[in-house]
Amino acid sequence: QVQLVESGGGLVQAGGSLRLSCAASGRTFSSYAMGWFRQAPGKEREFVAAISWSGHSTYYADSVKGRFTISRDNAKNTVYLQMNSLKPEDTAVYYCAAALKPYYSGSLYDYWGQGTQVTVSS
């Protein structure tokens, strides 16, 4: 069992930066790949980024490539999402999730956090 708690969301102006954190409980965190997803009002949940259990492999949605960076610290049981050059279209609730592999599909993730709101003003 893995419990996930996101933090770091907030209100930021376009062009600004935020860093989201996802703290995991449980001794098996380092066994899981981690992903970030987001859901804007009236839209479906979408993949943002994922990272392998070792941190050596990362994957990004085209819409955030070059602006967002996913990383993890297995000693701290935490995964991060550094978001730079934010745009109003990045506004959404951001969720972290855990899976055996860094899948693109959210349906393949086993554990989810409660989400953190990110709002980017123009």
N, C-alpha and C positions, 0 to 999 in steps of 0.2 A: 504494500500500500504506500502510495506517495501522496502527500498533501502539498499543494502549491499555493503560494500567496504572492500576488503581484503588488508592486508599489512603484511610485515615481511618476505617475500620471499627473496631469494638470493642464493649465491654460498657458499657451505660449503663442507669441506672434509668429506669423509666417517668416521663414528664414531662421528661426530659432532652433534650439536643441533641447532634447530631453533624454534622460537615461532611465529606462525601465529596468526594474529588478524583479526577479521571481525566485523567492526562497522556497526551498523544498525540504520537507521533513523525511526522515527515513534514511537508513544506511545504504540503500541501493541506488541513490541518486546517480552515482557515476556509471551505473549500468544502463541508464536510459539516454536516448537521444531526446533533445528538447526542441520545441517549436514555439514560435509566436504567431498568433493569428489575430485578426481584427474584424470587428463587425460595426459598420456604420448604420445609422437609423434607416430602416427600410431596405437594407441591402443584406445579401447573404454573407456569412462568415467567409473570410478569405485568408489564404496563406500569406504570411509575411516573410518569415525566415525560419531556418532550422539549423541545428548543429548536432554533429555526431557525439557519441558518449565521450570520446577522447578530446573533442574540440578541434580535431585536425581537419574536419570537413564541414563546410558551411554552404548553405543554399539560400537563395533570395528570390523573392518575386521581382519581376522586371520593374515594377512600379517603384521599388525602394532600392534597387541595386545602385551602389555608389553613394547612397545617402545614409543607409542604416547598416549597423554592424552588430552581429550577434556574437556573443562570447560566453564563456562559462568558467567558473572557478569551482572545481569539484571539492576542494578542501573546505569551501564555504557553503557547499550545496546550493549554489546560486547561479542562475543564468541571467544575462543582461541583454538589453537591446538599446544600443546607442543610436539615437535618431537625430540626424543633422539635416539642415536645409528643409525644415518641415514646411509642408504645404497645407492649405485648408482641406484638401482632399484626404489628408492623413487623419483627419478627425474621426475617431471611432473609439469603441471600447476594445482594449488590447488584452488578449488572453495568452497565458503561457500553458503549455501542455507537454506531457511526457509520453514517449512511445519507445518501443524496442529499436526502431530505426527512424532516421530523419525523414519521415514521409511528407509529401506535399498535401495529402488529403487529411483533413481534420478528423474524418470518421475512423481513421486508423490509430488515433491517439487514445491512450487508456485513462489518463488523468488530466484534469483541467483545474486551473485556478478560477477565482471568482471574477477576475477582470479588473482593469483600471482604465479610467476615462482619460483620453487625450483629446484636447480641443485646441485647434490651431486657428487663430483669428487672422483675417486678411488685413 
